[in-house]
């Protein structure tokens, strides 16, 4: 199981943005969703999640709002902004190119 | 970041800045909420609540640390960091009061000296002149065609012609000065009167406080006499009475109607010490009649160039006008032309360069001070190495640490700057009487707004200069080595190099300053030891000015002077007295006149030789101990009814009568309208330095006062009596002839001469002091480096001694290290001094900028001081007890 700490900081941002692109949710939910969607492979440590979320907020890619959830509990909900969507597309693009390149190298026939 | 970003992020950042506690609370809530949810999830999976909570907290990795990381993402953190740095810096400085005191004092000396000099530069050079658009102002002179440096005034006729015909000036005016006697409202007093053409007020954009200034009609001959008085006079003499406008005052026994008051700040020229009254020059009792004499060049001209007109354009037009005037009025103007000079240049020209040299010198002192402090900081930084390494290990970024160290330096800089400003203010206040009095605008030298801004900038720049190196060095230090005990020593290597380099730099800078100071001191010594041509010891001078209304004719002037000299001679102790106008190196300037030699082929006009002129009483030469070389002195025989005679100086004889006997020849010269009077040369006297001690003697011609009287002059008395008794005696003699006549400017001739070299003296004193400070600082610097390195090497020295090294050997080791630095510095300093002192060769008299005597003596002084500075730590090293040294780290 790859530890989330091995993730390059940039890919963490991209993953978080994508999760939030699905729907606005609070930090805990983001963490859960990522784990679930990736089949337990990608897990963000709590200590890195929140600083990353706050940084995304500083950059203007997500906004935050305190809302009451379904069961009446208060939580800080994050949502993707228009800028964030553009950033997500850009990063996904970069990631695609990078992973293709790596795949090509790995798939080379050995002599 | 693109603008759209800002819309989202600025409110966010502002919020976190201003409502820090709110943002903090939210962060807290958010993280604890996460922990809570996680706990619930684990509980739902079957864990005990306590265990679930523990795991959840562990997974969070420490709520506080996470919070800090979140906070760090908010980039406005830097302000909070800065405040923290400041507080930490203050604490650090307070913890080592010795270091702080030394650093602050060193810095205060450097910054204070710079601020003081800058305040002078600011007042004299930088502040905008009192008149708006003063760069359009030019002074207008008449000069002989082939001697463009012999500036003289212009005649009223030429002035009017210029005004009519010139197209480059938006306004032209002229002025002169006279002291008139104000009577009527209280005691009679002398008022300094500016005789002006009315256009000077709009030209200088002068606005009256009350009433009006002069109008063009007031300038015409025969107009009703009116006067404008200064605010100071209005206040002092008339009690600021608003009803004064329209009333009449009496100047030299003539009534003038007061029409306006000018503010106290208005003067012409810019730095004139005192101005009381302005009247139209046509109304002046002395100059008024001279206006119609076309050869009488009484006006000092000033003009304001039209916008867009360049100096060259204007000068070209003046040349054309000059030629036209010479052709139209050959009797007075042939051979002359008109020359203009920018007003600003004229006023500050002489002073600019020496002031800049001073600024450079004092800048060097500051550099040395900064190097010293950098050294101090370096030694502190390496001893704080462990503290810094720990902080890095605990997660502080290197940039953060460097920032904190720089903040500490900035604090030090500002503290030093504050004390420095205080020092500067005291310095300026106490130096003011020493300042050369002919420096313009001396009254506006004070530590004001722009000077404080300069001090602030300088403090910060200095802080950066001395703080950068230690900060960089500290953060680049090797981490593991520093945390270990004794690891500090290994971190010394690069530090030691830098410190050695700094010490070398200090010594070379000090060398440059010392050479400059030495050169100036030698030059000043030479100037003061120069033979002035006369003996000023125990001589008192006093100025007498005969008011026009009482003494209108030359006969009255002669009668007065004869009577005065007789009364002086009658007083015991004052027998050695004479009258002269002007005296050598007179503050009010010299009289220059063209002359021609009868019998020589006539020279074209404008090419006549000129010489300095003085009218003297017969005993003058004897009294001043000016030697007679040939012929005779003046005597009572030389009266107006006898043939006109003259005495010439040695230089004049040698230059214009080469290998001939001048005695018996005739010369033509004189004040208009007597410029063609021929006088027989009856004697040759020794040269006198007439212009300045540092200038070679000029050709001089003397006439007897009886044959060429003036309405005023200087009384000179040589006496062994006290200065007060002499002054009283002179006053008494004058009063016994005319009780209303004031005697002004009584001072010893030595003092007056001192004034003529006051600029040199001031410069020499300042640069000498700076070099002394620099030497002290450099000595401290080299002492610091050697002492520190020695203390760090205590261990090594202990080993050496234990292994059998003699004490002398240790001494030589340490001394050698120090002297190596000193010699390097000396070498660089000599080269630098050689290159740089060439810049100030114009300030030196009789000494070349590469004077070997100065260089040699300065080298000796510097080496001696360096040796002494190294000796103390060397002796301490000698006495190291190897047992003690080996035991400690």
Interface residues (C-beta under 8 A of the other chain):
Chain A: X26 X27 X28 X31 X45 X46 X47 X50 X51 X54 X55 X57 X58 X59 X60 X63 X66 X73 X74 X75 X76 X81 X83
Chain B: X4 X5 X7 X8 X9 X12 X13 X26 X29 X30 X31 X33 X34 X37 X38 X59 X60 X61 X62 X65 X66 X69 X70 X72 X73 X74 X75
